[in-house]
Amino acid sequence: MSDLLDTNETAVEELGPRPGLAPGQTVWELLAAVSPRIKDNPNTYEAQQLNRVSLDQCVKCTICETMCPVAKVTPLFSGPKFVGPQAERFRNGESVDHTLDYCSSCGICTLNCPQDVKIAEINSMARAVMKKDHMPLRDRLITQTELEGRLLTPFAPVANWALKQKPIRVAVEKVVGVHRDAPMPVAQSQSIKGWLKHRKGPAPRRPGQPDRGPVVFFTGCAGTYFEVETSKKTIEVLEHLGFEVLVPKQGCCGLAEQSNGLFDSARKRVVKLCEQLNAAGKELTVISSSGSCAGMIKHEAHEIMGVDDPAVRSVGTRMRETSEFLLDLFDEDELPTDFKTLEMKIPYHAPCQVKSQGMGMPAIRLMELVPGIRVIESEENCCGIAGTYGLKKEKYDVAQAVGRNLFEKVKEHNEGLAVCDTETCRWQIRNSTGVSTVHPVHVIHAAYGLSDVFSPEV
């Protein structure tokens, strides 16, 4: 992109002096001096320009408006086209429509745009600019997922008891702004780090299984502290298949901060994380059962925050979500399919942030390799939670309305289990349906005979 900008600068300069340009000053320097949109923008200029270029491809077909899960359920959001490519043309450092804050950043608009307009990316950038001088304390607090995990793990039983007490939740809603009925993670007494430290050794390989070499496992904050069973089962399935699973020291990817407009700290986190993952091996495949965090490294870091760091680029090109990785093995005739029969019907919801990575729905094909499994795809765009969106007291009812059809389908079709790829979406489905909801690897772990399919979900 920098080469493109250099070329454009040269072309403009060759046209001769322009009105308003000081001697030797480039067009880009002038724009940065006069436009707060560029001068004070928390986003890198290159990423902003890429997304502004795409807005001129908008033909106002309104497909994004009809597909937007938020606009369908509330008049509080003007819709992705209106606050996105339409409003972007009028912004110069100030927002022209504050309903932008009701965009959940689910990315469904970008995914369905036939003109490839980066609608969700434009909206995320604009919201970061809108909030940068008045970021709510709540939005700073709920994005500290790693800190929350570290604080809650030593006191897991007490923390879980407290989060179920209505007076405490009401007080938190009034003081912090997190809705009293919003889904909460279940604190665990042992993190994945603790489990790895104290276990006796790797899971046994399949009989006759040759060594496949090392892979790197990226746990994500939730997989480290809250969804520990998902991380355990992922590691054990990979070891069962002959892989050496390396779990290096790793921090937060910054996704929650990014989605709330805290770009500066999110950039630092994702760069540091990728340096940590690279330290385990710069040529190794990186696998994660946290689909949204994997998406942060593959997509949001660059496309929304403009991160152009070699470590992030390197990890992003090698990152695979667990279902994606296992299905790739199957397509290459390298995945053993000597699964146990599991006679059951499973409702499955593909999260927005998995869809946005362009991998399709590998979990469906993967689970249907297991004899007896019949997957019922939800055919719904979004569960409503959108990371931290559905936790907020002013957006909780909107999030519940967005997910209502999904919740009804899960209740109707489940036989004791539902499946979803990302953590906060699982929390939302569990909280709103009462149905045990797990990652697809949970099913594969059971199908290999490593556990019961109804073993603990977290």
Rosetta blueprint (number, residue, H / E / L):
1 M L
2 S H
3 D H
4 L H
5 L H
6 D H
7 T H
8 N H
9 E H
10 T H
11 A H
12 V H
13 E H
14 E H
15 L L
16 G L
17 P L
18 R L
19 P L
20 G L
21 L L
22 A L
23 P L
24 G L
25 Q L
26 T L
27 V H
28 W H
29 E H
30 L H
31 L H
32 A H
33 A H
34 V H
35 S L
36 P H
37 R H
38 I H
39 K H
40 D L
41 N L
42 P L
43 N L
44 T L
45 Y H
46 E H
47 A H
48 Q H
49 Q H
50 L H
51 N H
52 R H
53 V H
54 S H
55 L H
56 D L
57 Q L
58 C L
59 V L
60 K L
61 C L
62 T L
63 I H
64 C H
65 E H
66 T H
67 M H
68 C L
69 P L
70 V L
71 A L
72 K L
73 V L
74 T L
75 P L
76 L L
77 F L
78 S L
79 G L
80 P H
81 K H
82 F H
83 V H
84 G H
85 P H
86 Q H
87 A H
88 E H
89 R L
90 F L
91 R L
92 N L
93 G L
94 E L
95 S L
96 V L
97 D L
98 H H
99 T H
100 L H
101 D H
102 Y H
103 C L
104 S L
105 S L
106 C L
107 G L
108 I H
109 C H
110 T H
111 L H
112 N H
113 C L
114 P L
115 Q L
116 D L
117 V L
118 K L
119 I H
120 A H
121 E H
122 I H
123 N H
124 S H
125 M H
126 A H
127 R H
128 A H
129 V H
130 M H
131 K H
132 K L
133 D L
134 H L
135 M L
136 P L
137 L H
138 R H
139 D H
140 R H
141 L H
142 I L
143 T L
144 Q L
145 T H
146 E H
147 L H
148 E H
149 G H
150 R H
151 L H
152 L H
153 T H
154 P H
155 F H
156 A H
157 P H
158 V H
159 A H
160 N H
161 W H
162 A H
163 L L
164 K L
165 Q L
166 K H
167 P H
168 I H
169 R H
170 V H
171 A H
172 V H
173 E H
174 K H
175 V H
176 V L
177 G L
178 V E
179 H L
180 R L
181 D L
182 A L
183 P L
184 M L
185 P L
186 V L
187 A L
188 Q L
189 S L
190 Q L
191 S L
192 I H
193 K H
194 G H
195 W H
196 L H
197 K H
198 H H
199 R L
200 K L
201 G L
202 P L
203 A L
204 P L
205 R L
206 R L
207 P L
208 G L
209 Q L
210 P L
211 D L
212 R L
213 G E
214 P E
215 V E
216 V E
217 F E
218 F E
219 T L
220 G H
221 C H
222 A H
223 G H
224 T H
225 Y H
226 F L
227 E L
228 V H
229 E H
230 T H
231 S H
232 K H
233 K H
234 T H
235 I H
236 E H
237 V H
238 L H
239 E H
240 H H
241 L L
242 G L
243 F E
244 E E
245 V E
246 L E
247 V L
248 P L
249 K L
250 Q L
251 G L
252 C L
253 C L
254 G L
255 L H
256 A H
257 E H
258 Q H
259 S H
260 N L
261 G L
262 L L
263 F H
264 D H
265 S H
266 A H
267 R H
268 K H
269 R H
270 V H
271 V H
272 K H
273 L H
274 C H
275 E H
276 Q H
277 L H
278 N H
279 A H
280 A L
281 G L
282 K L
283 E L
284 L L
285 T L
286 V E
287 I E
288 S E
289 S L
290 S L
291 G H
292 S H
293 C H
294 A H
295 G H
296 M H
297 I H
298 K H
299 H H
300 E H
301 A H
302 H H
303 E H
304 I L
305 M L
306 G L
307 V L
308 D L
309 D L
310 P H
311 A H
312 V H
313 R H
314 S H
315 V H
316 G H
317 T H
318 R H
319 M E
320 R E
321 E E
322 T H
323 S H
324 E H
325 F H
326 L H
327 L H
328 D H
329 L H
330 F H
331 D H
332 E L
333 D L
334 E L
335 L L
336 P L
337 T L
338 D L
339 F L
340 K L
341 T L
342 L L
343 E L
344 M E
345 K E
346 I E
347 P E
348 Y E
349 H E
350 A L
351 P L
352 C H
353 Q H
354 V H
355 K H
356 S L
357 Q L
358 G L
359 M L
360 G L
361 M L
362 P H
363 A H
364 I H
365 R H
366 L H
367 M H
368 E L
369 L L
370 V L
371 P L
372 G L
373 I E
374 R E
375 V E
376 I E
377 E E
378 S L
379 E L
380 E L
381 N L
382 C L
383 C L
384 G L
385 I L
386 A L
387 G L
388 T L
389 Y H
390 G H
391 L H
392 K E
393 K L
394 E L
395 K L
396 Y H
397 D H
398 V H
399 A H
400 Q H
401 A H
402 V H
403 G H
404 R H
405 N H
406 L H
407 F H
408 E H
409 K H
410 V H
411 K H
412 E H
413 H H
414 N L
415 E L
416 G L
417 L L
418 A E
419 V E
420 C E
421 D L
422 T L
423 E H
424 T H
425 C H
426 R H
427 W H
428 Q H
429 I H
430 R H
431 N H
432 S H
433 T H
434 G L
435 V L
436 S L
437 T E
438 V E
439 H L
440 P H
441 V H
442 H H
443 V H
444 I H
445 H H
446 A H
447 A H
448 Y L
449 G L
450 L L
451 S L
452 D L
453 V L
454 F L
455 S L
456 P L
457 E L
458 V L
